[in-house]
Amino acid sequence: MSKLFGGPNYDEAQDCYVQAANQFKLQKDWDKAAEAFAQCAYCASKQGSSNDESNFYQEAGHVLKKISTQRAVEQYEKAINLQGSGGKFQQAGKLLMQIAELYEGEGACMQSKEVKEYYKRAAEMFELDEHGKSNLSKCLLKVAEYAAKDGELQEAIKIFESEGEKSLGNNLLQFGAKEKFLNAGILQLAVGDSVTAQLALEKYRSLDPRFASSREGELFANLVTAFEVNDVDMFTDKLFEYDSVTPLGPWKTDFLLTAKDHMTGGGDPLGGGGGVDLT
């Protein structure tokens, strides 16, 4: 019809812009490549193809992330809006998760809020998709990790406990419940309330009969006992035993040191290079 009346031929224009974008990619001219992909998206929108429009915005984001995360995210957001409006929740969730991982990879403390928010938005999208439950759990656990870092310990505990319970309802995931309960338990200790920590231990044992005899369950039980009687040596000894087989990692270490600080009543809980003082 456009040929008959002399109107713009967006299909041909799109093909030309795709070729131009690929040439710019070969030349590593990421700015111009992104601009060409944005023009492709415009052509696709004029043809009524929201799927192609979304894909071109993603391509623009992919090349821009080589030079600017923020500019890449601006293009990704356009794709996410189109995907969400079109009911492509899993695609939108995956792209939101990629953005979270992109910010996470930068490793800057100032990005912590962005990381958590993008994982949270990704989880919301995966929750709307019947086939996105695995990614939903991954994102929620990330939200819990970053919520704890932001001082939102109760929110993090709630997520870890909920995900632990969900794992118990799946034969393939049951084994992973103990790790989630241990994370929740460590945060209970970081809160500094020995009574609540003891109640949590009983709750996790009740929910998962295997927890009590697992290494994670035994560690948490020993830590709760040490915490209750304020036995710092026992606390660090049990951590040393566990860490010698299964490294605790920096996230657990930070909150265990916070718990230890409650016991000692002072000092720098995050000192010593970020590792647990097991001596």
C-alpha positions as CSV (number, residue, x, y, z in Angstrom):
1,M,0.0,0.0,0.0
2,S,2.9,2.4,0.8
3,K,4.3,1.8,-2.7
4,L,1.0,2.5,-4.3
5,F,0.6,5.9,-2.6
6,G,4.2,6.8,-2.3
7,G,4.3,6.6,1.5
8,P,7.4,5.5,3.5
9,N,8.4,1.8,3.2
10,Y,9.2,1.0,6.8
11,D,10.0,-2.6,6.0
12,E,12.8,-1.7,3.6
13,A,14.0,1.1,5.9
14,Q,14.2,-1.5,8.7
15,D,16.3,-3.8,6.6
16,C,18.7,-0.9,5.8
17,Y,19.0,0.0,9.5
18,V,19.7,-3.6,10.4
19,Q,22.5,-3.8,7.9
20,A,23.9,-0.4,9.1
21,A,23.7,-1.6,12.8
22,N,25.7,-4.7,12.0
23,Q,28.3,-2.7,10.1
24,F,28.7,-0.4,13.1
25,K,29.1,-3.4,15.3
26,L,31.9,-4.7,13.2
27,Q,33.6,-1.3,13.5
28,K,32.9,-1.3,17.3
29,D,31.1,1.9,16.9
30,W,28.6,1.1,19.7
31,D,26.9,4.5,19.8
32,K,26.0,4.4,16.1
33,A,25.0,0.7,16.3
34,A,22.6,1.5,19.1
35,E,21.2,4.4,17.2
36,A,20.6,2.2,14.1
37,F,18.8,-0.4,16.3
38,A,16.7,2.3,17.8
39,Q,15.6,3.3,14.3
40,C,14.8,-0.3,13.6
41,A,12.6,-0.3,16.6
42,Y,10.8,2.8,15.3
43,C,10.2,1.1,11.9
44,A,8.9,-2.0,13.6
45,S,6.5,0.2,15.7
46,K,5.2,1.8,12.5
47,Q,4.5,-1.7,11.1
48,G,2.7,-2.7,14.3
49,S,5.2,-5.3,15.4
50,S,5.7,-4.8,19.1
51,N,7.7,-8.1,19.2
52,D,10.2,-6.8,16.7
53,E,10.2,-3.4,18.3
54,S,11.1,-5.0,21.7
55,N,13.8,-7.1,20.2
56,F,15.5,-4.1,18.5
57,Y,15.4,-2.2,21.8
58,Q,17.1,-5.1,23.4
59,E,19.8,-5.1,20.7
60,A,20.3,-1.4,21.3
61,G,20.8,-2.2,25.0
62,H,23.2,-5.0,24.3
63,V,25.6,-2.8,22.3
64,L,25.3,0.1,24.7
65,K,26.2,-1.9,27.8
66,K,29.7,-2.1,26.3
67,I,30.1,1.6,27.1
68,S,27.3,2.6,29.6
69,T,25.2,0.5,31.8
70,Q,22.8,3.4,32.4
71,R,22.2,4.0,28.7
72,A,21.8,0.3,28.1
73,V,19.2,0.1,30.8
74,E,17.2,2.9,29.2
75,Q,16.8,0.8,26.1
76,Y,16.1,-2.4,28.0
77,E,13.3,-0.6,29.9
78,K,11.6,0.2,26.6
79,A,11.8,-3.5,25.7
80,I,10.5,-4.5,29.1
81,N,7.4,-2.2,28.8
82,L,6.5,-3.7,25.5
83,Q,7.0,-7.3,26.7
84,G,5.0,-6.7,29.8
85,S,2.1,-5.1,27.9
86,G,2.2,-8.0,25.5
87,G,2.0,-10.6,28.2
88,K,5.5,-11.9,27.6
89,F,6.2,-12.0,31.3
90,Q,9.0,-14.5,31.2
91,Q,10.9,-12.5,28.6
92,A,10.5,-9.4,30.7
93,G,11.6,-11.2,33.8
94,K,14.7,-12.5,32.1
95,L,15.6,-9.1,30.9
96,L,15.1,-7.6,34.3
97,M,17.2,-10.3,35.8
98,Q,20.0,-9.5,33.3
99,I,19.9,-5.9,34.3
100,A,20.2,-6.9,38.0
101,E,23.2,-9.1,37.2
102,L,24.7,-6.2,35.1
103,Y,24.5,-3.9,38.1
104,E,25.6,-6.7,40.4
105,G,28.7,-7.3,38.3
106,E,29.8,-3.7,38.7
107,G,30.2,-4.4,42.4
108,A,29.7,-0.9,43.6
109,C,28.0,-0.5,46.9
110,M,25.9,2.3,45.5
111,Q,24.3,-0.2,43.1
112,S,22.9,-2.3,45.9
113,K,19.5,-0.6,45.8
114,E,19.3,-1.0,42.0
115,V,20.2,-4.6,42.1
116,K,17.6,-5.4,44.7
117,E,14.8,-3.5,42.9
118,Y,15.6,-5.2,39.6
119,Y,15.6,-8.6,41.1
120,K,12.3,-7.7,42.8
121,R,10.7,-6.6,39.5
122,A,12.0,-9.7,37.8
123,A,10.4,-11.8,40.5
124,E,7.1,-10.1,40.0
125,M,7.2,-10.9,36.3
126,F,8.2,-14.5,36.8
127,E,5.3,-14.9,39.3
128,L,2.9,-14.1,36.4
129,D,4.3,-16.8,34.3
130,E,3.5,-20.5,34.8
131,H,6.9,-21.6,33.6
132,G,9.0,-19.1,35.6
133,K,8.9,-20.6,39.0
134,S,12.6,-21.6,39.1
135,N,13.7,-18.1,38.1
136,L,11.2,-16.7,40.6
137,S,13.0,-18.4,43.5
138,K,16.4,-17.3,42.3
139,C,15.3,-13.7,42.2
140,L,13.5,-13.8,45.5
141,L,16.6,-15.3,47.2
142,K,18.7,-12.4,45.7
143,V,16.1,-9.9,47.0
144,A,16.6,-11.5,50.5
145,E,20.4,-11.2,50.3
146,Y,20.3,-7.6,49.3
147,A,17.4,-6.7,51.7
148,A,19.6,-8.1,54.6
149,K,22.5,-6.0,53.4
150,D,20.2,-2.9,53.5
151,G,19.3,-3.7,57.1
152,E,15.9,-5.1,56.3
153,L,16.6,-8.3,58.2
154,Q,12.9,-9.3,58.9
155,E,12.0,-9.0,55.3
156,A,15.0,-11.2,54.3
157,I,14.2,-13.8,57.0
158,K,10.6,-14.0,55.8
159,I,11.8,-14.7,52.2
160,F,14.4,-17.3,53.2
161,E,11.9,-19.1,55.3
162,S,9.2,-19.0,52.6
163,E,11.6,-20.3,50.0
164,G,12.8,-23.0,52.3
165,E,9.2,-24.2,52.8
166,K,8.5,-24.1,49.1
167,S,11.6,-26.2,48.5
168,L,10.3,-28.9,50.9
169,G,7.2,-29.2,48.6
170,N,9.3,-30.2,45.6
171,N,11.1,-33.5,45.5
172,L,13.9,-32.1,43.4
173,L,14.5,-29.1,45.6
174,Q,14.0,-30.6,49.1
175,F,17.8,-30.9,49.6
176,G,18.2,-27.1,49.3
177,A,15.8,-26.2,52.1
178,K,18.4,-26.5,54.8
179,E,20.6,-23.9,53.2
180,K,17.7,-21.4,53.1
181,F,16.8,-22.1,56.8
182,L,20.5,-21.7,57.8
183,N,20.5,-18.2,56.1
184,A,17.4,-17.3,57.9
185,G,18.8,-18.6,61.1
186,I,22.0,-16.6,60.7
187,L,19.9,-13.4,60.3
188,Q,17.9,-14.3,63.4
189,L,21.2,-14.3,65.3
190,A,22.2,-11.1,63.7
191,V,19.0,-9.5,65.0
192,G,20.4,-10.3,68.5
193,D,17.4,-12.0,70.1
194,S,18.3,-15.5,71.5
195,V,14.7,-16.4,72.3
196,T,13.6,-15.7,68.7
197,A,16.6,-17.6,67.4
198,Q,15.7,-20.7,69.6
199,L,12.1,-20.5,68.3
200,A,13.4,-20.4,64.8
201,L,15.5,-23.5,65.3
202,E,12.5,-25.4,66.6
203,K,10.4,-24.2,63.7
204,Y,13.0,-25.3,61.0
205,R,13.4,-28.7,62.7
206,S,9.6,-29.1,62.7
207,L,9.2,-28.1,59.0
208,D,12.1,-30.3,57.9
209,P,12.9,-33.4,60.0
210,R,16.2,-33.8,58.1
211,F,17.4,-30.3,59.2
212,A,18.3,-31.3,62.7
213,S,20.9,-33.9,61.5
214,S,22.2,-31.9,58.6
215,R,25.5,-30.0,58.9
216,E,23.5,-26.8,58.5
217,G,21.1,-27.7,61.2
218,E,23.8,-28.8,63.6
219,L,25.7,-25.6,63.0
220,F,22.7,-23.4,63.7
221,A,21.8,-25.4,66.8
222,N,25.4,-25.0,68.1
223,L,25.4,-21.3,67.3
224,V,22.1,-20.8,69.1
225,T,23.4,-22.6,72.2
226,A,26.6,-20.5,72.2
227,F,24.6,-17.4,71.7
228,E,22.3,-18.1,74.6
229,V,25.1,-18.7,77.1
230,N,27.3,-16.0,75.5
231,D,30.1,-18.5,74.8
232,V,32.2,-16.7,72.1
233,D,34.8,-19.5,72.0
234,M,32.2,-22.1,71.3
235,F,30.6,-19.8,68.7
236,T,33.9,-19.4,66.8
237,D,35.0,-23.0,67.2
238,K,31.8,-24.3,65.6
239,L,32.1,-21.8,62.7
240,F,35.7,-22.9,62.2
241,E,34.7,-26.6,62.0
242,Y,32.0,-25.8,59.5
243,D,34.0,-23.4,57.4
244,S,36.9,-25.9,57.1
245,V,34.6,-28.1,55.1
246,T,32.1,-25.7,53.5
247,P,33.4,-22.1,53.2
248,L,30.8,-19.7,54.7
249,G,31.3,-17.0,52.1
250,P,31.3,-13.2,52.7
251,W,27.5,-12.7,53.0
252,K,27.2,-15.3,55.8
253,T,30.4,-14.0,57.4
254,D,29.2,-10.4,57.7
255,F,26.0,-11.4,59.6
256,L,27.8,-14.0,61.7
257,L,30.2,-11.3,62.8
258,T,27.3,-9.0,63.6
259,A,25.9,-11.8,65.8
260,K,29.3,-12.2,67.5
261,D,29.4,-8.5,68.1
262,H,26.1,-8.8,70.1
263,M,27.9,-11.4,72.2
264,T,31.0,-9.3,72.8
265,G,29.1,-6.1,73.2
266,G,31.4,-4.0,71.0
267,G,34.2,-3.9,68.5
268,D,33.9,-3.7,64.8
269,P,31.7,-6.6,63.6
270,L,32.8,-6.2,60.0
271,G,36.5,-5.8,60.7
272,G,39.4,-8.1,60.0
273,G,39.0,-8.0,56.2
274,G,35.5,-9.3,56.1
275,G,36.3,-12.8,57.3
276,V,35.1,-14.6,60.4
277,D,37.5,-14.4,63.2
278,L,37.8,-18.1,63.9
279,T,41.0,-18.0,66.0
